[in-house]
Structures are given as C-alpha cells and as structure tokens.
Amino acid sequence: MMLRDLLPPSVPLHVEGTVDLPISQLAYDSRCVQPGALFFALPGSKVHGAQFISQAIARGACAVVVPPATPVAARVTTITTAAPRVLLGLVADRFYGRPSTSVTLVGVTGTSGKTTTTYLLEAIWQTMGWMPGVIGTVNYRYGDQVFPAPFTTPEAVELQALLAEMVAAGVKHVAMEVSSHALVQERVRGCAWDGAVFTNLGRDHLDFHSDLEDYFAAKSRLFLQALADSEKADRFAVINADDPWGRRLLSQPLSARVLTYGLQSGVTVSARAVEADARGLRGVLRCGNEEVPFSSTLIGEPHLYNILAAAAAAFALGIPTERVAAGIARCTLVPGRLEKIEVGQPFTVLVDYAHKPDALEKTLLAVRRFTVGRLITVFGCGGDRDRGKRPLMGEVVGRLSDIALLTSDNPRTEDPWQILAEVEPGLMHTGLEKVADPEAIASLRRGYVVLQDRREAIRAALAGAQPGDTVVVAGKGHEDYQIIGTTKYHFDDREEVRAYLKQRYSEEQR
C-alpha cells in the first residue's frame, strides 16, 4: 500500500520527503524491520524507540514516524507527530483493510470478569451457528486456530493483522477484552465498535495508573471515545448497574444505546430464583420483557454477573433469549476462573485467577456460601506491581478464610520474602494466628501458614483438607508459568493440584 493512502487526515503531522512510497510492513520494533517498512519510534516504559531509528533504517525502513524535535540522520521520509500511537492505530487499520468494519466487534472492559464474559459470548454465538473470534487474556482464537496471548489486548499492528486474518477465515463476530493499558496506549484506535461492555472496577494496575480515578478514566475511554468514534450504526453500551463505578459511567454522556444488567430492579437484564452451589448456577434469566430458565456449571456470584453481562450483549444484538440460555449452558469451563479440579477427593478444589483485593473478596464470598467445612485459601502477591494492595489482599483472605497459606505468586525481581512480609500484616489484622507447622492444617480451625515455595503451599493445603472443606488456589488461574527474577519457569496451579491429588488418592487406594 502507498504511504500516501495510509496517512489519515485526522492526525496532525508534518512530512519531510515523498509520500509516494510503497509500504510493505508496519513496525515499532527495530529488530523486526524488513525492507520497505514504515517504522514507528514509540515511547516505551524504559527506552524510547527514537534510539533505534538508525537500526530500523539500516534494516530497510523507507519511512519513519517520530515525535517532534527528533533528528533523523538518514535521508528517508520522516513523519513528525505528537501522537505517534494514535497514528499507528489508524495506519494499522488502513494497512490491513479496515477489518473491524467487516465484523460485529464487541469490547469488554473492567477489572474482573472480562475473560469469562468473552467465553460466554463466544458460546452464545456458537449456538447461532456462527464461527466467532475471541481476543483476550487466555489466548487469541477462532475456528480451530489458537494463538498464545502475550498481552490481553495486542498492540495495534498485531491486533489489526489478527482481525484481518479472522475476516479472511470467515469470522463475522469478535469478542475482545480491552485492557486499560491498551486504551491508554491507543492499541484499539481505528477499531469500529458495535458494542462495549463494562463489568466492574476495583483496585488494580496502580503501578501503571496514578490512582483509581485515573484507572476509571482509562476504562471509560472505550465508551466515551472509542465507541463514540465508531462509524457503526446502532452501537450499544452494556453496563453493570450494581457496580458503583458502573453507575458513574451511566451518568456520563454515552452516544450509544444503553443496556444495564445486575440483580437490582429496573435493569435491562437480570436473573431471579437463582440457586448457587458447588455444581454451578441455576435460575431464570430475564432479558427485557422475556424470561427463560438457565443453567450453568460456572460457580459463584461473580460468574452470575458475567452471565448477565454476556446475555445483555447478546440481547443487544437481537439474539433470541432461548439461544442465550443455550449458550450459557454450552460454556462449561473458563480456564482458571473458579475452575474445579476433581480427582475423586472428598473436598472441593477451585483454581482462580483472582489476584486483586476486590476480585478475591468476591470469589471467597461466593465460595463461602456453599462451603460446609473450612475454607482454605492459597494466595500471594506479584512482585514489581502495586505494593499498596498487598496488606489489603491479606486482610481479605484473613477475614473470609478459615485457613490461609501465604505463598509466592510471581515475585519477579523482588525478594519473595519481602513481598510476603508486606502481605502478612493484613492477615494479622484479622486476628488469624500464625502456625509454624503446615501439618497442623489438618486439625486447625483457624490460622495461617507462610510457605514461600508455591508448590509446597499447594500441597500443604491439599494434605490438610478434610471432607467438606473447600480449597481455593488463587492468583494465577490459567497461567502456566511463574516468574522468579527475570526467568519464566513452567508452573501451573491446576497441574500441581491434579498431580498431588492423583498421587495421594492412588496411594490411599493401594
């Protein structure tokens, strides 16, 4: 495509050199540049891409996008703009043929529930006989194609390339998790949205955002900017009216049809006569004036809200309520989201991704309702992330659990023991007493144990669990790795649980 055709008139820029150039590639990493590339020198968290302009040109870049007052020694077409990420999003959209205009595109944002909501929406679309695409935290997928997800929301170039690939394969409906990072960094700029879903907001990513207000402002961009800018007709916004931040969003000027969901009266989509236990959820789903019975193997009230979110998005798209209920039943598993591990043990084991105070509180409250014995929680906090949430996590677990096992999550470059020391005051504040011997868990009524090694902590929890207990292994969910220092090691909570339980119960049988 010619450079002239890639540059949008909406972005202020200054061009030095010819725009009558064929562009064969878009790149923002100089190591990936190929001859004929348009290279974007973007600001990074540690270094600025402007430092690598010479390398990009040496590898064959024929044009570069730079911030103001950036010298470019080589004689190539130079595009100067104060908004390089905005330009990248719009150029990527054009370069790949505006793929989002050829699909029904629904974005899901919020602190918790994004992944499950997209899984549910995918299942509902599948009941309609459609082949949907999903872009999110666990993976990117469509049909029989599954790709690893380095980011919840890909960078603009990879995102538009993936959307174009989906369109070429016949995908007509795409559900995308939209992170606050992606919105701030303009990764979804250029996308033509049909609808957007807001799940909830709690403390998260405060190592990236200055405070909760800044975090909320980032999430709001999907509705106040991206959805408003979309050229699609009959756009819709689905918002959780039970969430205080959702109500804040509802007070904003939204240029789309607004549908609300929740368990209060007066919302567009709700549920009644709900039964929740370790087997899942059952009740009556109400969409507008229509009602239909629903059943799901997904566990707990957080999943009930995700079901309502997906149902509201499907309802906005005109999908019959019977198909919505069928899709809810079809979605039997969301990896690492209150995922039940069963190997014949006489107690319940759930692996969950909850790694922030609000999400963990909702998870433990939901599990507590159907736990007849003790609630045993294995948890930790990640390193090189928001340190302020650490005692809050400890307080939530100590308040809602009978037994807590404090362990490492992804310590990254921090000292694991220092992280544990910052979490522990939260546990102590609840009155839980520290127990030195993990073998005491079997007979302990209340208390907590600190085991820095995550494998040891999981095994200690399972070894001490008794009939009727519930063990929640929280924090990593679907992740199959642990980052210690700068090295990523294979580690999957679900694998660890299954391996121990199979060994324990096979030994007991022998």
Order of alpha helices (4+ residues) and beta strands (2+ residues): alpha-beta-beta-beta-alpha-beta-beta-alpha-beta-alpha-beta-beta-beta-alpha-beta-alpha-beta-alpha-beta-alpha-beta-beta-beta-beta-alpha-alpha-beta-beta-alpha-beta-alpha-beta-alpha-beta-alpha-beta-beta-beta-alpha
